[in-house]
Amino acid sequence: MANTASARKRIRQNEVRNARNTARLSRVRTFVKKVEVAIATGKKDEAAVALRAAQPELQRAVGKGVLHANTVARRISRLSARIKSLVAA
C-alpha cells in the first residue's frame, strides 16, 4: 500500500493512463478488424477505404506511446500488401 502522498497520486495517475491507453488500443484494434473483415470478404475497394481510415488511428497510437512505431509500420505494410494481392472486385 502506498504510504506517501506522491505514491498515492502516482497510483491514481497510472489508473487513469491505463484506462486511456486501453481505450486507444481497443479503438485501433476495431479499425484494423474492419480492414481484416473487408480483406476476408474479398472486397478490395472497401478494404482500401478501411485501411485509409485505420492509418491515422495507428499513427495516433504511436504518437501517444501506446504502440511502437515499427510495429505500426509493419502492420500497415502487411495490410496494404494483402489488399494489393486481392483481385479487384
C-alpha positions in Angstrom: 0.0 0.0 0.0 1.2 3.5 -0.8 2.4 5.4 2.2 3.2 8.8 0.8 1.0 11.3 -0.9 3.2 11.2 -4.1 2.9 7.4 -4.3 -0.9 7.7 -3.9 -1.0 10.3 -6.6 1.2 8.1 -8.9 -1.3 5.2 -8.4 -4.2 7.5 -9.4 -2.3 8.7 -12.5 -1.5 5.2 -13.5 -5.1 4.1 -13.3 -6.2 7.0 -15.5 -3.5 6.4 -18.0 -4.1 2.7 -18.1 -7.8 3.3 -18.9 -6.9 5.8 -21.6 -4.3 3.6 -23.2 -6.7 0.6 -23.1 -9.4 2.6 -24.9 -6.9 3.8 -27.5 -5.6 0.2 -28.2 -9.2 -1.1 -28.4 -10.0 1.6 -30.9 -7.0 0.7 -33.0 -8.0 -3.0 -33.0 -11.5 -2.1 -34.1 -10.2 -0.2 -37.1 -7.8 -2.9 -38.0 -10.5 -5.5 -37.7 -12.6 -3.6 -40.2 -9.8 -3.9 -42.7 -9.4 -7.6 -41.9 -13.1 -8.3 -42.5 -13.0 -6.4 -45.8 -10.0 -8.4 -46.9 -11.6 -11.7 -45.8 -14.7 -11.0 -47.9 -12.6 -10.1 -50.9 -13.8 -6.5 -51.2 -10.7 -4.7 -52.4 -12.3 -1.2 -52.5 -13.8 -1.5 -49.0 -10.5 -2.8 -47.7 -8.6 0.2 -49.1 -11.1 2.7 -47.6 -10.9 0.9 -44.3 -7.1 1.0 -44.3 -7.1 4.7 -45.1 -9.4 5.2 -42.0 -7.2 2.9 -39.9 -3.8 4.5 -40.7 -4.4 7.8 -38.7 -5.6 5.8 -35.7 -2.5 3.6 -35.8 -0.3 6.7 -36.2 -2.1 8.3 -33.3 -1.3 5.3 -31.1 2.4 5.7 -32.0 2.3 9.4 -31.0 0.6 8.6 -27.7 3.1 5.9 -26.9 0.6 3.0 -27.0 2.3 1.2 -29.9 5.8 1.2 -31.2 6.5 2.9 -34.5 8.0 -0.1 -36.2 5.0 -2.3 -35.1 2.6 0.1 -36.8 4.7 0.4 -39.9 4.8 -3.4 -40.1 1.1 -3.7 -39.7 0.3 -1.1 -42.3 2.7 -2.7 -44.7 1.3 -6.2 -44.3 -2.3 -5.0 -44.6 -1.6 -3.0 -47.7 0.3 -5.9 -49.3 -2.7 -8.1 -48.6 -5.1 -5.6 -50.1 -2.9 -5.3 -53.2 -2.9 -9.1 -53.7 -6.7 -9.1 -53.8 -8.3 -9.4 -57.2 -10.2 -6.1 -58.0 -13.9 -6.8 -57.2 
